[in-house]
């Protein structure tokens, strides 16, 4: 059968632990091979490699990861679907229009529609649009990840996005990340 969301998240955590163990080497041993020449610190390399092995996030053909590049809302939806291992259901969402600014021809339409309509882990703006090419913020990313983990708005309470940032910090999602809401870089997203 299909692995449950909880099993998928446990698998992600185990994979991260295994990747971390690869970085704990004797001082004289060579560091693990770095697939991307623009990543230099061990924590980022571990996070990126874990997501690359899960098929959630990858670098570019020229050997770079572009850690300081920013992610769009559409790109983060694609990552969330990858974390959930739910790509097999994308076909149900390719030809529907949930947001007027995300037409079926848009490259990430199925990911966005599934995230909004099928999984209820994202929402649009008050004007009814999604703005897929806007840069995703840390607050938006934390909201999506916590919803993936089963959190509901009623459980989090408070004022958005501070309430979700606080819940993310308590859940350990912001370790090594400055909890100030702002544009999300690829490095921070991987972490």
Secondary structure, DSSP 8 states (H G I E B T S, - for coil): ----HHHHHHHHHHHHHHHHHHH---TTS-----S-TT--SHHHHHHHHHHHHHTS----TTS---TT-B-BHHHHHHHHHHHTT-GGGGGGGSS--SSTTS-TTSTTHHHHHIIIIIS------TTS---TTSB-BHHHHHHHHHHHTT--HHHH-SSTTHHHHHHHHHTTTTTTS-----B-BHHHHH-
